[in-house]
Amino acid sequence: MPDRLKTRGSEVRNVWLWLTCGAIAFALLLTGMSTIPRVFHNDPCDSALAFASELGLHLSGDDNVVSCEWHSSFPDSSGTVMVRTASHATRDALLERSGVSEELYRWNVSIDDGPFREEVRRPNLERSEQVYIATAPNGHQLRISYDEHAESGLLLTVRAIQV
């Protein structure tokens, strides 16, 4: 009987040892997945521009990329690209090519339990920062904004957000 107890205790220790080793290996794998791309992938523009392009950003020869940032995290990542356009016309063309539309807030309102009607709020009319958004079917979002008071509205902030 004591030999069976020793064997059973040994089996329990072995199971805990394997579970602990498995948890450590999983933690190392997650750490490696977030660290290795940062070490070997030095240019954030490669990731940020590629992801923004997947979401619909279309730059032309008149658009200059000023800077890029890429934030890789689990489960979501995001990139920011600063783009300078040559004129208001090229800025408007970039917005149109990229398929973004003005940020709007919509909701339905019923007065005195009557029929519903849609109300729309357009925040771009209330602020100097103009925001345009496109949302992909998978929830990822392309967000392009600019401030009329910063470089005459020719410097755009493009955010590609993975959700």
C-alpha positions in Angstrom: 0.0 0.0 0.0 2.8 2.6 0.8 4.4 1.9 -2.6 1.1 2.8 -4.3 1.0 6.1 -2.4 4.6 6.9 -3.4 3.8 6.1 -7.0 0.6 8.2 -7.0 2.5 11.1 -5.4 5.2 10.8 -8.0 2.6 10.9 -10.8 1.0 14.0 -9.3 4.4 15.7 -9.1 5.1 14.8 -12.7 1.8 16.3 -13.9 2.5 19.5 -12.0 6.0 19.6 -13.4 4.7 19.2 -17.0 2.0 21.8 -16.5 4.5 24.3 -15.1 6.9 23.6 -18.0 4.1 24.1 -20.4 3.0 27.4 -18.9 6.6 28.7 -19.0 7.0 27.6 -22.6 3.7 29.4 -23.5 4.9 32.6 -21.7 8.2 32.4 -23.6 6.4 31.9 -26.9 4.1 35.0 -26.3 7.1 37.1 -25.3 9.0 36.0 -28.4 6.1 36.7 -30.7 6.0 40.3 -29.5 9.8 40.9 -29.2 11.2 39.2 -32.3 9.3 41.4 -34.8 10.5 44.5 -33.1 14.1 43.3 -33.2 14.2 42.3 -36.9 11.6 44.8 -38.2 13.2 48.2 -37.7 11.2 50.4 -40.0 7.8 51.1 -38.6 6.6 52.5 -42.0 6.7 49.0 -43.5 4.1 47.7 -41.1 2.1 50.9 -40.6 1.8 51.7 -44.4 1.1 48.1 -45.3 -1.7 47.8 -42.8 -3.2 51.3 -43.7 -3.1 50.3 -47.4 -5.0 47.1 -46.6 -7.7 49.2 -44.9 -7.9 51.5 -48.0 -5.2 54.2 -47.8 -4.2 55.2 -51.3 -1.3 57.6 -51.5 -0.3 59.4 -54.7 3.0 61.0 -55.8 1.8 64.3 -54.4 1.6 62.9 -50.9 4.7 62.7 -48.7 5.1 60.4 -45.7 6.6 62.4 -42.9 6.8 59.8 -40.1 5.4 56.5 -39.0 4.8 54.6 -35.8 3.8 51.0 -35.3 2.4 49.6 -32.1 2.4 45.8 -32.1 0.5 44.2 -29.3 -1.7 41.2 -28.7 -4.5 41.0 -29.7 -4.6 44.3 -31.5 -2.0 46.5 -33.2 -2.1 50.0 -34.6 -0.1 52.2 -36.9 0.1 56.0 -37.3 1.4 57.6 -40.5 1.8 61.3 -40.8 1.3 62.4 -44.4 1.8 65.9 -45.9 -0.3 66.7 -49.0 0.6 69.4 -51.5 -2.7 71.3 -51.5 -6.3 71.1 -50.3 -7.3 69.5 -53.6 -4.7 66.7 -53.1 -5.9 66.2 -49.5 -9.5 65.9 -50.6 -8.5 63.5 -53.4 -6.6 61.4 -50.9 -9.7 61.2 -48.6 -11.9 60.2 -51.6 -9.4 57.6 -52.9 -9.1 56.1 -49.4 -12.9 55.6 -49.0 -13.2 57.4 -45.7 -16.3 59.5 -44.8 -16.9 62.2 -42.3 -17.3 61.1 -38.7 -21.0 61.1 -37.8 -23.0 60.1 -34.8 -26.5 58.8 -35.6 -29.3 57.9 -33.2 -33.1 57.5 -33.4 -35.4 59.7 -31.4 -39.1 59.4 -30.6 -41.0 62.3 -29.2 -44.0 61.5 -27.0 -43.9 57.8 -28.2 -44.4 58.9 -31.8 -42.6 57.6 -34.8 -38.8 57.4 -34.7 -36.7 59.9 -36.7 -33.0 59.8 -37.1 -30.9 62.6 -35.6 -27.3 63.2 -36.9 -24.5 65.0 -35.2 -21.6 66.2 -37.3 -18.7 66.9 -34.9 -16.5 68.2 -37.8 -18.7 71.3 -37.9 -17.9 72.0 -34.2 -14.1 71.6 -34.1 -11.0 72.5 -36.0 -9.9 68.8 -36.2 -11.6 67.1 -39.1 -12.0 63.4 -38.8 -12.8 60.9 -41.5 -13.4 57.1 -40.9 -13.7 53.9 -42.8 -14.5 50.6 -40.9 -13.7 47.3 -42.5 -16.2 44.4 -42.2 -13.8 42.7 -39.6 -14.0 45.9 -37.5 -10.6 47.3 -38.3 -10.6 51.0 -38.8 -8.9 53.6 -41.0 -9.1 57.0 -39.4 -7.7 60.1 -41.2 -7.7 63.4 -39.5 -6.2 66.9 -39.9 -6.4 70.2 -38.1 -7.1 73.3 -40.2 -4.9 75.3 -37.8 -1.9 73.0 -38.2 0.0 73.6 -41.5 -3.2 74.9 -43.1 -4.7 71.4 -42.9 -2.2 69.8 -45.2 -0.6 67.5 -42.5 -2.8 64.5 -42.1 -2.7 61.9 -39.3 -3.6 58.4 -40.6 -4.4 55.8 -38.0 -4.9 52.2 -38.9 -6.4 50.3 -36.0 -6.7 46.6 -35.7 -9.5 45.5 -33.4 
